Every structure is written in C-alpha cells, then in structure tokens.
Amino acid sequence: MRNERKFMGLKDLILSVLLSLLMLVIAVAVVVPLAVLDILTASILSLVIPATVCGMIYVLMTTKAPRIGTYFTFSFVFGAFYVISGSVTTAILFCITGIIGELTMIGGRGKKWRAFVPYLLHWLTYTYAATIQFLFMRDAVVQTYISMGMDEATALSTVDMYGAIYTAPANMLLCGVCAVAASLLGYFIGVKLLRKHFAAAGVA
C-alpha cells in the first residue's frame, strides 16, 4: 500500500532532502584534499569518488521514497548549493537535470535499474556544468572571477587556462567515460548492499 501514492509526502521530502544533503556534503568534502593535484586529475577524482560512494545512499533514498519529486529534489539540493556559491547557471542546469530525471521515470517507478538514469544524468551534469560555461558563457565566467577580486588580466588568463583543460575533446571524453563508469559502479554497489543488508535488516 505504501508504494501506491505517486507524489511525495512530507516524510518523503524530509528523507530525500536529508539524504541529498549527505550526498552533497560528500561531494564537497572530497574537493578540498584534491586541490593539491593537477586540475584534470582533481576534476576526475572529485567526480569518481562521490559518484561511487553516493550510489548506496541514492539507492536507499529512491527505494524508501519512490515518488514523483524525489529525483528532482536530489538535483535541486545540489542546485541550491550552487546558488549559495554564486553559480546560478550551474544551479539552473541541475534543476533542468532534475526535471529530466523525473520525466525519465514515467512508467518506471519501482524498477530499480530505471532509477539509474536520473543518477547518471545528475553526475553528468556535475561533470560538464563547468565545461558548458567555459564553452558558451566565457565572458560571464570572467566577470565572476573579477567579482571575486581578480583583476581583468588575471581573470582572463585563469579562464583561458581552465577552459583549455575542460573543453579539450579528449578530456571531455575521458570525464564522460569516468562519469558513466563511476555512476554505474556506485549504483550497482548500492543495489547489492540494499538486497544484502538493508532489505534483510528491514530498512528498505
């Protein structure tokens, strides 16, 4: 009877927000220690680690709250963080991803592997949000750096440096492959743990 309700209730919303916040904390926490590495390696690891680790949390969340709104909430929480961080464009991209994720679940709720699609889309957005801005919104990125206190020359050189790395075709392909592999691995681990531990313990 529990799974007959289509839309999120208050309990589902609270659970989804809390677990999404936990995944956000994991994603943000891994960035700091990786700052000592080169840009490309740090970018890849800052994607691979949370996408793999958060899989079990995501599977638990979507199993406990398999409702309309859960997948949007997941991406919206990340988007809200980027609004606070000053990157409205990234926030919008995450909200769009959340909407698309909900649409991909039409007719597929309750099917564990269908729920992988929104998870993959989420981490692809996480991977390519910066790339999209360097490709299509370079001037806006420059202005963002200037607003952070950089002079124009430094902002331009910084954007050119990061842009060259993030928009290089080989790097884009590598990051995309890593996003798919890490998302798949994380989700697979989550499904296995759900069946082996959470279900047996009555958690899911």
N, C-alpha and C positions, 0 to 999 in steps of 0.2 A: 504493500500500500504506500510505503514511503516514497517510492520512485514514480508514482503516478502524477504527482504535482510537477508541472512543467517549469514554472518560474521560481526564482529564488525567493525564499522566505528570509526573515531576519537572521535566523540561526545560520542559514547557508551563507548569507552575506558576511556575517561576522567571521565565520570559519574561512571563507575564501579570502577576505582581506588579511586576516592574521597569517595564513599560510603564504599568501602572496608577499606580504611584508617580510616574512622569514626568507623567502627566495631572493627578494631584493637585497636584504642585508648580506646574504651570502655572495651575491654578485658584486656588491660594492666592496665588501671586505677583502676580496681577493685582488682587487686592483692595486691597493697600496703597496704590498710587498713585491708586486711585479714591476713596479716603477723603475727598478734598478736595471731591468733588462732592456734590450733594444725594442723599438716601437712595434715592429711586426710580431716578434715573439711574445711580447707582453699582451698585445691585442688578441692573439690566438689563444693564449692560456687564460686570459680573462674571460674568454667565451667558453672554452672547453671545460674548465673546472666547474663553473656554476651550472652549465647545461647538463653536465653529467651528474653532479651532486643533487641538483634540484629535481631530478626526474622522479625520485621516490616521493618527494613532498607533493609534486604536481599530481601524480597518480592517486595519492591519498586524497588530495583535495577534490579531484574530479570524480572520485568514487563516492566520497561522502556527500558531495553536493553536485550531483549530475543534472544540473538545472540550467535553464536559459539565464544567462548573466554571469555564470561562473568564469567562463573563458574570457569574457570582456573585462571582468574585474581583475583578473590576473595581469593583463596587459595595462589596464588603467592605472593600477598601483605603480607600475614602473613609469608610466607616463606622468603621473603626479610628481614622482621624484624628480623627473627631468624639468618639470615646470618650476619646481623649487630651485633646481640647479641653474635655471636660466636658459634652458634649451627647449623652447616651446615647439620648435619644429620636430624634434625627436619625440616629444610628448604626443604631438598630433599623429605621428607615424605609429606610435604604439596604440593609440586609440583606434586608428583605422585597422590595425592588425587585430585588435580585439573584436571589432565588428566582423571582419572577415572570418575570424576564428569561430564566432557564433554561427555564421552562415554555413560554414563547412560542417557543422554538427547537426544541421537539419536532417532529420531522419536517421541520425546515427547515435543518439544519446543512449548510453548503456552499453555501447560497444567499445571495449577498452582501446582497441587499436585505432578506432576513428578519432579518439581524443588525442592521438599523437600529432595530428595535423595542426591544431592550434598551437601545440607546444613547439613544433618545428618552426612555424611561422613567427612565433614570438622571438625565438633565438636568431632567426634570420634577420629580423628587424633590428635586434640588438647588435648584430654583426655589421649590417650595412647602413645603419642610420647615419653614421659619420661620413661614410662613402658618398651617400646621396647628397649630403650637404656640400661636400667638397666638389662634387661634380656639377651640381646645379645651383648652389647658393653660396658661391665662393665669397662674394662681396659681403654677404650677411655674416659669414664666419669671421671675416676680417674685422668687421665692426664689433663683433662680440669680443674678440681679443683686445681691441682698442678700449672697449668699455671696462675691461678687466685691468686696465692700467698700462698696457703696452703702447709704445709709440707706433706710428703707422708703418715705419720701415721694418721694425721687429715683427709686427703682426703679419705683414705681407710675407716675410721670409719664413715665419713659422707655419703659416697656412700653406705655402708652397712646399715646404718640407713634408708636412703631414699629408698633404694632398697627393704628392708624388708616391707616397707609400700606400695610402688607402685606395687610390684609383688605378694603380698598376694592375693590368688584367691578370697577370699571374698571381698576384697577391689576393685579388678579389676571388679568383677561382679557389685558391688554397683555403681562404677563410670560409667560403661557402661549403666546401667539402668537409672542413672541420666542424662547421655548424651542424650539418646533417648527421655526421658520424657521432658527435657528442650528444646531440638530441636523441638520436636513436638508442645509443648506449644507455643514457640516463633513463629514458622511458622504459627500456627493456628491463633494466635493473629494478625500476620502480614496480613494474608489473610482477616480476618474480618475487620481490620482497612482499608485495601485497598478498600474493597467493600463499607464500610460505609462512609469513609471520603475522601480518596484520589480520588476515582473514581468520587464521587459527586462534588469534587472541580475541577475536570479536570486535576489533577496531574498525574493520571495513567489511 
